[in-house]
Amino acid sequence: MIYFVGAGSGAVDLITVRGANLLRKADVIIYAGSLVNPELISEYAKADCEICDSAAMTLQEISAKMLDADSRDLLVVRLHSGDPAIFGAINEQMRILRDKNVAFEIVPGVSSFCAAAASLQVEYTIPDLTQSLIISRHSGRTPVPERESLRFLASHGCSMAIFLSAGMLREVCAEIIAAGNSPETPAALAYKISWRDERIISGNLRTLPELVESSGIAKTGIILVGKFLDGKNFANKSRLYDANFSHEFRGKI
């Protein structure tokens, strides 16, 4: 069996129990060495496990390795950063396995946008402020559809978590401002969130690029934008626990 496992945001104890158990059993682990914390391998992989860093491998090489191991009845873990469903590049891998009638399963992981909110102690959805979170990336060497341009998405004024764009932070902030958002809109860069060297740089759309440039950080960060970052200054409360809001489990008090 081949398992696509979400490694989580980085910390060795933020992988799921299911994911950790599969790493312990794996005969072959193929992991994204440029993104996955190597401590996960040293913590969970058994001594005779074959470890392959996919950072320099092509899709064909990765697929060949998985198929070869599966043909020898070995348990394979394809270890992806965060959750495989978000910018995980697993669709093309799954298509190859389906074409070969090879069984596989997916084990979800804790995405960095979830870990970032936890470290910042914020909630993306605040009543009467925003009830939506946009997860996207800025167009670069890999383009995005025009209908999903950052400027268009940012025009909604929702909470935003922007992946794969830390190296284009000035462009990102400029696009969000051009969409009609105030330059004073809170913004932050969460770098290697939940790793030992985690850093969070907070500012706003106007100040964040300079703050990040002076820090020396150029990649491996997620950009967060929205008023939710200033949530401690909002008294907005959910109706869920309001004494005057009834539902099937509780009547009005």
C-alpha positions as CSV (number, residue, x, y, z in Angstrom):
1,M,0.0,0.0,0.0
2,I,1.1,3.5,-0.7
3,Y,0.2,6.3,1.7
4,F,0.3,10.0,1.1
5,V,0.8,11.4,4.6
6,G,0.5,15.1,5.6
7,A,3.6,15.8,7.8
8,G,1.9,18.7,9.5
9,S,3.4,22.2,9.8
10,G,6.8,21.0,11.1
11,A,6.8,20.1,14.8
12,V,7.3,16.4,15.2
13,D,4.3,16.2,17.6
14,L,1.9,18.0,15.2
15,I,1.7,15.0,12.8
16,T,-1.4,13.0,13.3
17,V,-1.3,9.7,15.3
18,R,-2.2,7.8,12.1
19,G,0.6,9.5,10.2
20,A,3.2,8.8,12.9
21,N,2.2,5.2,13.1
22,L,2.6,4.8,9.3
23,L,6.0,6.4,9.5
24,R,7.0,3.8,12.1
25,K,5.8,0.9,9.9
26,A,7.1,2.3,6.5
27,D,9.6,0.3,4.5
28,V,10.2,3.3,2.2
29,I,9.7,7.0,3.0
30,I,9.8,9.5,0.2
31,Y,9.7,13.0,1.7
32,A,9.9,16.6,0.4
33,G,13.3,17.4,2.0
34,S,13.1,21.1,1.2
35,L,9.9,21.5,3.2
36,V,9.4,18.6,5.6
37,N,11.2,18.8,9.0
38,P,13.9,16.0,8.9
39,E,13.3,15.4,12.6
40,L,10.1,13.6,11.6
41,I,12.3,11.0,9.9
42,S,14.8,10.6,12.7
43,E,11.9,10.5,15.3
44,Y,9.7,7.9,13.6
45,A,11.4,6.0,10.8
46,K,12.6,2.5,11.6
47,A,16.3,1.7,11.3
48,D,16.1,-0.3,8.1
49,C,13.7,2.1,6.3
50,E,14.8,3.3,2.9
51,I,14.7,7.2,3.0
52,C,14.4,9.2,-0.3
53,D,14.6,13.0,-0.4
54,S,12.3,14.0,-3.3
55,A,13.6,17.6,-3.4
56,A,15.8,16.9,-6.5
57,M,13.6,14.2,-8.0
58,T,11.2,14.5,-10.9
59,L,7.6,13.3,-11.0
60,Q,8.7,10.3,-13.1
61,E,11.5,9.4,-10.6
62,I,9.2,9.7,-7.6
63,S,6.5,7.6,-9.3
64,A,9.0,4.9,-10.4
65,K,10.3,4.6,-6.8
66,M,6.7,4.2,-5.4
67,L,5.7,1.7,-8.0
68,D,8.9,-0.3,-7.6
69,A,8.5,-0.5,-3.8
70,D,4.8,-1.4,-4.1
71,S,5.6,-4.2,-6.6
72,R,7.8,-5.7,-3.8
73,D,5.0,-5.5,-1.3
74,L,6.7,-2.7,0.7
75,L,4.8,-0.2,2.7
76,V,5.4,3.2,1.1
77,V,4.9,6.6,2.8
78,R,5.0,9.7,0.5
79,L,5.5,12.4,3.1
80,H,4.2,15.9,2.2
81,S,4.5,19.1,4.2
82,G,1.4,20.4,5.8
83,D,-1.8,18.8,4.4
84,P,-1.4,17.2,1.0
85,A,-4.6,18.7,-0.3
86,I,-3.2,22.3,-0.2
87,F,-0.5,23.0,-2.8
88,G,0.6,19.4,-2.3
89,A,1.1,18.5,-6.0
90,I,-0.4,15.0,-5.3
91,N,-3.0,15.0,-8.1
92,E,-0.5,14.0,-10.8
93,Q,1.0,11.4,-8.5
94,M,-2.5,9.9,-7.8
95,R,-3.3,9.8,-11.5
96,I,-0.2,7.7,-12.2
97,L,-1.1,5.3,-9.5
98,R,-4.7,5.0,-10.7
99,D,-3.5,4.4,-14.2
100,K,-1.4,1.5,-12.8
101,N,-4.3,0.2,-10.6
102,V,-2.1,0.7,-7.6
103,A,-4.0,1.2,-4.3
104,F,-3.3,4.3,-2.1
105,E,-4.7,6.2,0.8
106,I,-4.3,9.8,2.0
107,V,-3.7,10.8,5.6
108,P,-4.5,14.5,6.2
109,G,-2.1,16.8,8.1
110,V,-2.1,20.0,10.0
111,S,-1.6,22.8,7.5
112,S,0.7,25.7,8.2
113,F,-2.3,28.1,8.0
114,C,-3.8,26.3,11.0
115,A,-0.5,26.2,12.9
116,A,0.1,29.9,12.2
117,A,-3.3,30.9,13.7
118,A,-2.5,28.8,16.7
119,S,0.9,30.5,17.2
120,L,-0.6,34.0,16.7
121,Q,-3.6,33.1,18.9
122,V,-6.1,34.3,16.4
123,E,-9.3,33.1,14.7
124,Y,-9.8,33.6,11.0
125,T,-13.6,33.9,11.2
126,I,-14.9,36.6,13.6
127,P,-18.6,37.3,13.7
128,D,-19.7,40.5,11.9
129,L,-16.1,41.0,10.7
130,T,-15.4,38.1,8.3
131,Q,-16.8,34.6,7.9
132,S,-14.5,33.5,5.1
133,L,-10.9,32.6,4.7
134,I,-9.2,32.8,1.2
135,I,-6.3,30.4,0.7
136,S,-4.3,31.2,-2.4
137,R,-0.9,32.2,-3.8
138,H,0.5,35.0,-5.9
139,S,1.2,34.4,-9.6
140,G,4.8,33.7,-10.3
141,R,6.7,31.1,-12.4
142,T,3.5,29.1,-11.9
143,P,0.6,31.3,-13.0
144,V,-2.8,31.4,-11.5
145,P,-6.1,31.7,-13.4
146,E,-7.0,35.3,-14.0
147,R,-10.3,34.9,-12.1
148,E,-8.2,34.0,-9.1
149,S,-5.7,36.9,-9.2
150,L,-4.7,38.1,-5.8
151,R,-6.1,41.6,-6.6
152,F,-9.5,40.1,-7.4
153,L,-9.6,37.8,-4.4
154,A,-8.4,40.6,-2.0
155,S,-11.3,42.8,-3.2
156,H,-13.6,40.7,-1.0
157,G,-12.0,41.9,2.2
158,C,-11.9,38.4,3.7
159,S,-9.2,36.9,5.9
160,M,-6.3,35.6,3.7
161,A,-3.6,33.0,4.0
162,I,-1.2,33.3,1.1
163,F,1.2,30.4,0.3
164,L,4.3,30.2,-1.8
165,S,4.7,33.9,-2.1
166,A,7.0,35.1,0.6
167,G,9.7,36.0,-2.0
168,M,7.2,38.3,-3.7
169,L,6.0,40.0,-0.5
170,R,6.1,43.6,-1.9
171,E,4.1,42.6,-4.9
172,V,1.6,40.7,-2.7
173,C,1.0,43.7,-0.4
174,A,0.8,46.1,-3.4
175,E,-1.8,43.9,-5.1
176,I,-3.9,43.7,-1.9
177,I,-3.8,47.4,-1.4
178,A,-4.7,48.0,-5.1
179,A,-7.8,45.9,-4.5
180,G,-9.1,48.6,-2.2
181,N,-7.7,47.5,1.2
182,S,-6.2,50.0,3.5
183,P,-2.3,50.0,3.7
184,E,-2.9,49.8,7.5
185,T,-4.6,46.4,7.2
186,P,-2.9,44.0,9.6
187,A,-0.5,41.6,7.9
188,A,2.0,39.0,9.2
189,L,4.6,36.6,7.9
190,A,4.8,33.2,9.7
191,Y,8.2,31.6,9.0
192,K,8.8,27.9,9.5
193,I,5.8,27.8,11.8
194,S,6.0,25.3,14.6
195,W,9.7,24.5,13.8
196,R,12.4,25.1,16.4
197,D,13.4,28.3,14.5
198,E,9.8,29.6,14.0
199,R,9.5,33.4,13.6
200,I,6.5,35.6,13.2
201,I,6.9,39.1,11.8
202,S,3.8,41.3,12.3
203,G,3.0,44.6,10.8
204,N,0.6,45.9,8.1
205,L,0.4,45.9,4.3
206,R,2.5,49.1,4.3
207,T,5.2,48.1,6.7
208,L,5.5,44.3,6.4
209,P,7.7,44.1,3.3
210,E,10.4,46.2,4.9
211,L,10.2,44.4,8.2
212,V,10.6,41.0,6.5
213,E,13.5,42.2,4.2
214,S,15.4,43.5,7.2
215,S,14.9,40.1,8.9
216,G,16.6,38.2,6.1
217,I,13.7,35.9,5.5
218,A,13.1,35.1,1.8
219,K,11.0,31.9,1.7
220,T,9.3,29.2,3.7
221,G,6.7,31.6,5.1
222,I,3.0,32.0,4.9
223,I,1.5,35.5,4.5
224,L,-1.6,36.3,6.6
225,V,-3.7,39.4,5.9
226,G,-6.8,40.7,7.5
227,K,-8.5,42.5,10.4
228,F,-8.7,39.1,12.2
229,L,-5.0,39.6,13.2
230,D,-6.2,42.4,15.4
231,G,-8.9,40.2,16.9
232,K,-8.0,40.9,20.5
233,N,-9.5,44.4,19.9
234,F,-12.8,43.1,18.7
235,A,-15.6,42.3,21.2
236,N,-17.6,40.4,18.5
237,K,-19.1,37.2,20.0
238,S,-20.4,34.1,18.3
239,R,-24.1,33.5,18.7
240,L,-23.4,29.8,19.4
241,Y,-23.0,30.3,23.2
242,D,-25.3,33.4,23.5
243,A,-27.9,32.8,26.2
244,N,-30.6,34.3,23.9
245,F,-29.7,32.1,20.9
246,S,-31.5,28.8,21.1
247,H,-30.7,25.6,19.1
248,E,-31.6,21.9,19.3
249,F,-29.3,21.3,22.3
250,R,-30.2,24.4,24.3
251,G,-33.3,26.6,24.7
252,K,-33.2,30.3,25.6
253,I,-32.3,31.1,29.1
